[in-house]
């Protein structure tokens, strides 16, 4: 299935998610996290990007970076290939560790930059792994303490004129909505399908030559077909209705 070319960010700032293939864990012990951070340092030196925010979760990674040399795909491929090589050797396995295509969202405004950084830092708390301020494998502690691999200045300047004021405001900002994290940030990271891609996907899943056949099925068979599409993120009920010739109500009923 052809994929749309990524749109470049006018600010050259991106929110990136790297996920384990089939949601598998990519970190099992502390040394794995240290190794990944080491690879971030290596790629920063090679590709000259700045890292604003990061969080390493059990089966995925969040990064916010400034790609000043316009090498986003190259630097992320280098990062993933190098860490995958380490992982496969360690675990005596072969195959892909990461999903082939990383997810990225352009960060075009200062308000979105603040929001996405908070969202990333609050991930461990949302997952009930650790308090935001206590999680070892995110950049939060680098913001309130000593920098190790990030460049905090671009984000902190959004919180105040001097460092102490900025850090105080940064901490206060991260306490807002701590039990209601911005789910829309993650939703926007889903790779959405256009109508042609959605048609191809539905044909493949349902083994159909003509997608319009679904509308001719009896209710039970039609509902079974539509329900098979339920877990595919990036395709909406309205889009399913549009490309299959069903009504939105038919699709909603089948999805229940």
Steps between C-alpha positions, in 0.01 A plus 500: 500500500656837400570740784471875501826694516563663835435871515798697625455715808547872442674515839701181439368372834334157513333274753608145414382163629699180446298188588602141552386275217164342588515700826789290629723629781817674387647548849533218752761629745679820593793438269262500201389851587860612546589349162219685326605828658855433384370456145311829528827672593674337203236603249487853641869533428468356151182674383523823700147504637385637834291294740239696694307222673505122530336214686600136470207272578501121510392446140530844341697823499392864479738766368460870427789618289620791291619363166704798387677306219175352357608140552211365708460166320874436484568575863207291624589207275856517633371504858260209447743284299781542750284420803331210318839350422591515868164353601506213251851404603409514869178299464626268223212587273452623143246727337365847559504640853317822408200564282637576155356849481549743787219739589563874491299814561614848404533740794410835347409717800646584840178401677504158335867457594416560866201267485677213328794520742262471795316214333826311445625556853168386647497172304644290787238634740221438252625141470523471881872427484631793704431859596600749228767658716642162608530317168864431421478466123355833392637850456288645782780471754742663256272803484489549875861390556805451279486450125647173371378447145238769444506867407248649744538867416247516215223355716590673828495844340128444444452489878686809619778753459752346739582137566360480855170659400480281190560179696240594763244567229604183314434293814165670560398443137575129531266471799202620296258229386730237643217248507362607160788502256450646153383191311462706182879517473523124462195492272665744264800268474292226342585458134167571335399332174365690203193353327697299243722354771192423711340315205814294445521420872135390520533285188807333645346434843167377368641322193276691261539587136220757508462700819139587415404134558475571873184709451325198341563264794232415755523688831683227693766444235541875441549565870759223525696654215492852638600381847822357356604859423447617857858493627661677205605844623509774238169406337175650631142372498408780263779402260396133511145603415616727219715246319268200549170668416354429845343765719691629800224361724547149354872516575446631855252224578738234368787639708309470829 
